[in-house]
Amino acid sequence: MPRRQGYALLIALVAGTVALAAAVAFGTSLIAGKRQDPLSGSQAHAAARNPAAPANALGTWVATWTAAPVSAEPNSAQGYPGSTIRNIVHTSVGGNAARITLSNLFGATPLVIDQATVNTRQVTFQGRPTVTVAAGLQVVSDPVVVPVAPDADLEVTLRTSSAGGPVTQHPNAHQTSYLADGQGTWSTTRWRYLTAVDVRNEASPGAIVVLGDSLTAGSGSTTDADTRWPDVLSDRLRHAYGIANQGIAGNRLLRDSPLTVDGVKNVGGRSGAHRFERDVLSVAGAKTVIIALGINDVQQYPQEPDPRRITAGLRALTERAHAQGLRVVGATLTPFQGYSTWSPESNSVRLAVNKEIRSGRIFDAFVDFDRAVRDPYAPNRILPEYDSGDRLHFNDAGYHALGHAIDLGAVDGTPKADAF
């Protein structure tokens, strides 16, 4: 994927950095009017969602990258004491400062971070370099005066000083990160503890939050190529918007994931209905949500036999988003004939859900992912040139097709009145 980092952008970012540094030097807090204890729980959610506190010439907060916390990492009961976790993430929108969110959602003991950096710039938490995150909670950092380029890789490092686990993770990242210990440096495709990077931006219209499953997370795409369909959408929008990819492999709309791997339960995460507040409504600068969920309800065991329950679940999410002023775009469910769980009965559920989505009675707008990737001669199958090989997930070309199926005008605008 191209890295668009022109000289004009860098000059603007440097200018913004100087101005922000001056604000910090004169004691201006960009999160609150006074120092507080580290945020956690609902406080952190509120802080993360508030993109304009306080508003000033330097811009407002908008998410440039997110990864929903999924589960406890297998075999990580002690955490990684003394090790440095190097999370590599790919930005969407740029900015003149950054802040990070760290989660200990699946930890059984407090998580102590004694050093954190963004592109080698030190991160503090209410003015302190060390932070303790209680089990089950999260914290949001202070602003970091660092230019963040759009469409670029960003390194967020964390060092844990003591044993504490299990580690809260997002696996199947399709991006290479690293863990450095006394024995060497090891590559991984997990993001650990880090769940959001927000940037300060004066021109961005806001963030587009994508709530989805493995097809949103990018299963089947090329590692480190940034070819997931939300990445393609970000390119098409010229990185003006933040793109918050909240896809989780195995995720369902109505049920928490029943999948267990290496003794870890719910590896597909909490249901979309369950995590909507955390992973959509709490995202900084959220303006529009794209909902691309339901195919796992259709094809995973136990399979949902009633399409009306799925469409009711989608409609409920739309109502919750509208209550917060968000526009909602929904995606039709893509074909999967040839996958091990396909049956005529499950396919009929998929088709019924798609019919209701296309009716316009669920979302403000919809994107027809089904039409974009189906084989016109066998419409219950993926077009062979888009198939990753398992008849369910896509290759890079397939994700490119999904990203280009979205009408850019559909992700902007205002919500409809709830009169469905």
N, C-alpha and C positions, 0 to 999 in steps of 0.2 A: 504494500500500500504506500502511496507517495507521502512524503513528510513535507508539509507545506510550511516552511519556517522562513519567510522572506525577511529582508532587511527592514522593511517598513514595520512589520509586526514586532521585530525585536526592539526597534527604536521605541515603539509605543509601549512595549512591556517594560523597558528600562525606565522610561519616563514615569510610568505608573508605579514602578518599584520605588523610585526616589520619593515620589509624593507620599506613598504609603509609609515609607521609612520615617518621613518627617512626622506623620500623624502618630506613629508609634512612639517616636522620640519624645513627643509632647504629652505622652500619657493617655492618648485617646484609645479606649478599648473598642474593638470592632465587634465584640460579642455582647458585652453588657456594660453598664455604666460603672460597675465596681467589680473587684475581684470576688470570686465565689469559689466554693469547693468544686472539684471536678463534677461535671454534669453526668447524670446517669438516668437510665429508665426513661420516663416520660419527659423529663426535663431535656435530656439529650435529643429526644425525638423532636421536641418543639424547637430547640435551637437549630437542629439540622434542617428543619423545614423553613425556618424564617430566613428568607434570602435578603432581607432589607433592614436589618437591625444593627446599627442605625443606617439610614440612607445617607449617602454622601457622594461627592463627585467621583469617588474611586470605583463606584459600581455596587452591585448587589451580589449575593451568594447564589451560585448555581452549581449543581452537580456536574462534574466533568467525567466521572467514572464511579460506578458502584458494582458491588458483588454481594448478593444476598447471603447472609450466613446460613449454611445448610445443615451442618451436623458437627458432632465431635469427630476429630481425626482419629482413625484407628491407631491403637498402640501409642497413644500420646498422653497417658495418665500423668506423667511427670512434666509434661511440657518440654521446652528446650532451654533449660537454664544455662546461662553463659553463652548461648548461641546468638547469632545475628540472622534475623529473617529479612531477606531482601525481596520484597514484593514488587514485581514489575507490572505496571498497569499502562493501558493505552488511553490517552486523553481524547476527548471530543472537542469541547470548547476550551479556549485558552483564557488566561487571566493574569492579574498582577500580584496575586497572593493566593495562598492555598490554606486549607485546613483539612484534617483527616478525622475519620471516625473509626474507633477501635472497639471491637466487640468481644466480650467474654461470655456470650450467650450460653454456650454449652460447657463452660468451665464449672468444675465442682469446688474450686478454691479461688481466692483472689489472684488476679493476674497483675504482676508488677513489671512495668516497662520502665527501665532506667535510662534508656536512650532511644530517641526517635529522630529521623531526619527525612526531609523531602528533597531529593536531588542534592544531598549532602548538607542542606541547611537544617540547623537544629530546630526541633519542634518542642514547644512547651505546652503545659496544661495549666491554665490559670497562673502563668508565670513561672511554673516549676518544671524542671527537665524530667522529673520522675512522676509517674502516675500509677495509682493502684485502681484496677477495675474490678469491682466486686463480681462474684459469680452471678451469671445471668443478666448482667447489665452491660452498658457501653458508655464511652466518653467521647466528647468532641474536643479537639485540640484548639489552642489559640491560633490566630492567623500566623502564617509563616510568610515573611517577605521574600518571595521567590517568584520570578517570572515563570509561568507555565504556558508552554506553546500548545496550540491545538494540534490534533492528529500526530501526537508524538508519544514516545515511551517515557514514563516517569518512574523513578525508583523511590520507594518508601521503605526505609529500613527500620527495624524494631529490634531491640535487644532486651531479653528477659534476664533478670538477675537471679531469680530463684525458681525452684520447682513449682509448678502449678499447671494443672490441666483438668480435663482434656482440652486440647487446642480447638478453638472454634475455627472452622475451615469453610472454604468454598472450593470443592474439588472440580476436576474436569474443566480447568480454566482455559485450555487451548492457548496458553501463553506460558512461557518459561520464567519461573522465578527461582530463587536460590536460598539455601540454608547453609550458613557457614559456622562450623564448630572447630574445636581444637584438632580435629582429624582431617579437615579439608572443607571444600565447598561442594555442595550437592545440588543438582538441579531438581526441580519439581514442577508439576503443573497444578499445584494447590496455591490459593491465596490464603494466608493465615492471619487471623485477627482483624485485618484491614477490610472494612466494608464500604467506605466511601471516601472520595476525594472531591471537595468542593473548591471552586475558584471564585475569586472576586472579579467581576466583569461588568463594564459600564454599558455595554451595547447588546448583550445577548437577550433575546426575547424570553428565555427561560429554559427549562429542561423538559425533555420528552422521556417519560418513564415507560419502559417496556416490561410488562409482567408476562413471563412465559415459562416454557419448559426447555427441554434439550434442543429444540429447534430454534429457540431464541439464544440459548447459551452457546450454540454453534457446534454441536456434536456432529462429527464427520468433516469439519472444516480443517484447514491446514494450520497446525500450531505456529504461532507467531506471525501469521500472515494477516491477521485482523480482517478476516473475510466473513465474519458473522453478518447476518442481514442488518442488525442495528449499526454495525460499522459502515456498511454500504449506504444506509440511510444517512449517517453522519456525513459521509463524503458528498452525497447529493445535496445536502443542506449547507455545504461549504463550511461546516463546523461552526455555524452561528449559534446553534442550539447545543445545550448539554444533552448527552444521551446517557441515560441511566439504565444499563442493561441488568435487569433483575430476573434473568432466566435461570432456572435450576433444572438440571437434567433429572427426569423422572417426576417432575412436579405435576400435581393434579389441581383441578379447580375446587372440587367438593370435599375430598378426603385428604388427610395427611398421608404422606407416602407410606405404603406398607412394606417398602423394600428394606432389607437388612443385608449389609455387607460387612464381613469381618467382625461380626458381633455388634456393629453400630446400626441402630434402628433409624428409620425415617431418612434414609440417605437421599431421598428425593425431596426432602424438606416438608415444612408445614404447607397445608393447602393454600391455594391462592386466596380463598376467602379468609383464611386465618391470618395470613401475613400481609394483607392489603394495607393495613394501617402502617406497619413498620416499613414495608418495601415500596410503597407508592406514596401515601399521603405524607410521609415524613421526609421525602426527598427534597433537598434544597432547590428552590426555584421551580418546582413542578408546575407545569402548565397544561400538558396533555399526557394522557396515559394510553398506550396501545396494549390491548389485552389479547394475548395469543395463547390461550389456555383451553383445554377441553379434550385434546386428542388422547391424553393419558387416561382420562376418565372413561373414554370409549374403549381403549385397547388394553389397558393394564388390568390385571386381576386384582380385586373383584371388579368386573366391568359394569359400568352404569347402563342399565337397559332402557332407561326412560329419558329421551332427549329433552323432555320438558323440565326435568330437574337441572340439566346442564344450562338450558337457556334461562331458567329462573335464576340460577347462580350468576350468570353473566349479567343479567339485568340488575341484580342486587348490587354488584360491583359498580355498575354505571351510576346507580342512585347514590352510592357512597361517594363516588368521585364528584358527582354534580354538587353534592352538599358542601364540598370544599372548593367549588368553582373550577374544577378541572374538565377539560374536554376529553371525550372518550372515543377512541377508534378501536374497533374490534376486527379480528382476523378470522376468516373461515378456516375450517379444519382440513388439513391436507390428506391426500390418499395414502393408504398403506397396504394395499393388497399385495400379498407375497410375504409380508411379515408374519411371524409365527402366531400372533394372536388375532389375525384377521379372520373374520367370518362374515357371511352375508348379513347376519343379524347385527353385528357391531357396525358394519358399514352402513346399514340403514339408519342407525342412530346418528352417525356422522352426517349423513345426507340431510336428515331432518333438522339437525342443529344448524347446518349451513343454510338451509331454506329460510329458517327464522332469522338468522343474521342478515341475509340478503333482503329480507322484508323491510328493514329499516326500523324495526320495532324494539331493538335492543340498545344500539349505540348511536352516537352522534353521526358517525360515518363508519364505513367498513372497508377493509382491504381484502380482495379476493385471492388469498394465498392458494386456495384449492385450484382455481382456474389458471394461476400463474405457473404451476408446476406439474399439473396432471398430463398424462399422455392422452392426446385427443382421440386416439384409436382404442384406448383402454382406460377410460377416465377414472377408474378406481385404483389406478397404479400411478406411481411417479414416472415422469418422463425419464427414460433410461439415462440420458446424458446429465440429468440432475441428481441421480441416485448415488449415495455414498457406497452402496453395496448391500445394505440390509433391507431395502424397500420401505424404510421409514424415515431415515435421516438423509440429509442432503450433502452434496459435495460443494466445493467453492462456487461452481457455476449455478447450482441450485439456490444457494444463499444469495448470490448476485441477482437472480431472478426475483426472489422474494423482496429484496431491498428496492428493486426497481418497480415492483408492482404497486408501491404506495404512492398515491396522489399527494404531492407535497402540500397542496392546499388543504388536504384533509387533516393534517396534524396541526394546523393553525386555526384560529377562529375561536368562537365561544361555544359553550355547551348549549344543547337544546334545552328547552323547558321539559321537565319530567312529565310528559303526557303520553307515554307509550301505552 
